[in-house]
């Protein structure tokens, strides 16, 4: 259980952007830097949007929105976790809580956010709490973070490949 206490110090949040490779930032609470928002493309095709930031405690948090939904990841260079071990946690966004498990690597934990009620509460939350093994990690959010992430995903997922150097074809 000592390992579980340490994993709670890092969180990744999903980025949002308006175009391939675009990066934007916005200040969020008590993080030591602004949240970074980006869309990720691989071989010219849209993959996901993500937002990340680092807490005052040095935990990097990342929330990612891809075709399969939302994923939360937290990383800290100080953590020494057991590879592929699952740790029980409780996530809290506003008044909504959800008990689940995170899967660990040496210094990162990750969980797919599959609870619709929790995900909706996350969209409106000022803070995300990750509770486990007697430790609580508080990740400040602004209420628009999840909305901007979803907008990034929707805008980029439906984007159409274009060539700005060729006139659009005209149809009768």
C-alpha positions in Angstrom: 0.0 0.0 0.0 3.0 2.4 0.4 3.3 2.3 -3.4 -0.3 3.4 -3.8 0.3 6.5 -1.7 3.1 7.6 -4.0 1.3 7.1 -7.2 -1.3 9.6 -6.3 1.1 12.5 -6.9 0.8 12.7 -10.7 -2.0 13.3 -13.2 -2.1 13.8 -17.0 -4.9 15.9 -18.5 -6.2 15.9 -22.1 -5.1 18.6 -24.5 -7.3 20.6 -26.8 -6.4 22.3 -30.0 -8.0 23.6 -33.2 -5.7 22.0 -35.7 -2.9 19.5 -36.4 0.0 20.0 -34.0 -1.5 23.2 -32.6 -0.6 24.0 -29.0 -2.5 26.4 -26.7 -2.2 27.0 -23.0 -4.4 28.3 -20.2 -3.6 28.8 -16.5 -5.1 26.4 -14.1 -5.0 26.8 -10.3 -2.0 25.8 -8.4 0.1 24.2 -11.1 3.7 25.4 -11.5 3.0 26.0 -15.2 0.0 26.5 -17.5 -1.8 23.5 -18.8 -0.6 22.5 -22.3 -3.2 21.5 -24.8 -2.4 19.7 -28.1 -3.9 17.5 -30.8 -1.7 14.5 -31.8 -1.4 13.3 -35.4 0.4 10.2 -36.6 1.2 9.7 -40.3 -1.1 12.6 -41.1 -4.1 11.2 -39.3 -5.7 12.5 -36.1 -5.1 10.3 -33.1 -6.1 12.1 -29.9 -6.2 15.4 -27.9 -4.6 15.8 -24.6 -4.0 18.3 -21.9 -1.2 18.1 -19.4 0.2 20.1 -16.5 2.5 19.7 -13.5 1.4 20.2 -10.0 3.4 22.0 -7.3 4.4 18.6 -6.0 6.0 17.7 -9.3 3.3 15.3 -10.5 2.5 15.5 -14.2 -1.1 15.0 -15.0 -2.6 14.2 -18.4 -6.1 13.7 -19.5 -6.4 12.3 -23.0 -9.5 12.1 -25.3 -9.3 9.5 -28.1 -11.7 7.3 -30.0 -12.0 5.0 -27.0 -12.9 7.8 -24.6 -11.1 9.5 -21.7 -7.9 8.3 -20.1 -6.3 9.8 -17.0 -2.5 9.3 -16.4 -0.3 10.5 -13.6 3.5 10.4 -13.5 6.1 11.2 -10.9 9.9 10.6 -11.1 9.7 10.0 -7.3 7.4 7.0 -7.6 8.6 3.4 -7.5 5.6 1.4 -8.3 5.2 -2.3 -9.1 5.0 -2.9 -12.9 1.5 -4.0 -14.1 0.0 -3.9 -10.6 -3.5 -2.4 -10.0 -4.1 0.0 -7.2 -7.6 0.9 -5.9 -8.5 4.5 -5.9 -11.5 6.8 -5.6 -11.9 9.7 -8.0 -13.9 12.7 -7.0 -15.2 15.5 -9.2 -17.5 17.9 -7.4 -19.9 15.8 -5.4 -19.6 12.7 -7.7 -17.2 9.9 -6.7 -16.2 6.8 -8.5 -14.2 3.8 -7.2 -11.9 2.1 -9.7 -8.3 0.9 -10.1 -5.3 2.4 -11.8 -2.7 0.3 -13.6 0.9 1.0 -12.8 4.3 1.1 -14.5 7.4 2.1 -12.6 6.5 5.8 -12.2 3.1 6.2 -13.9 -0.5 5.1 -13.3 -3.3 5.1 -15.8 -7.0 4.6 -15.8 -9.7 4.7 -18.5 -12.5 6.9 -17.4 -15.5 4.7 -18.2 -18.2 6.0 -15.8 -20.5 8.4 -17.7 -21.8 10.1 -14.5 -18.3 10.8 -13.3 -17.1 12.1 -16.7 -20.0 14.5 -16.8 -19.1 15.8 -13.4 -15.5 16.2 -14.5 -16.7 18.6 -17.2 -17.9 21.0 -14.5 -15.3 20.4 -11.8 -12.9 23.0 -10.4 -10.7 20.2 -8.9 -10.1 16.5 -9.4 -9.3 14.5 -6.4 -7.5 11.1 -6.6 -7.8 9.3 -3.2 -6.0 6.1 -2.3 -4.1 4.5 0.6 -4.4 7.4 2.9 -3.2 10.0 0.4 -5.1 12.5 -1.7 -3.9 14.2 -4.8 -5.8 17.4 -5.8 -5.5 18.5 -9.4 -6.9 22.0 -10.0 -9.0 22.3 -13.2 -10.9 25.2 -14.7 -14.5 24.4 -15.5 -13.9 24.6 -19.2 -10.9 22.2 -19.4 -13.0 19.1 -20.2 -15.2 21.0 -22.6 -12.2 22.4 -24.5 -10.7 18.9 -24.6 -14.0 17.5 -26.1 -14.1 20.4 -28.6 -10.5 19.6 -29.6 -11.4 16.0 -30.2 -14.6 16.8 -32.1 -13.0 19.4 -34.3 -10.0 17.3 -35.2 -11.8 14.0 -35.6 -14.1 15.4 -38.2 -11.5 17.5 -40.0 -11.2 16.9 -43.7 -7.8 16.7 -45.5 -7.4 19.8 -47.6 -4.8 21.2 -49.9 -4.6 25.0 -49.5 -2.6 25.3 -52.7 -5.4 24.0 -55.0 -8.7 25.7 -55.7 -11.7 23.7 -54.4 -13.5 21.8 -57.1 -16.8 23.4 -58.1 -19.9 21.3 -58.5 -22.8 22.3 -60.7 
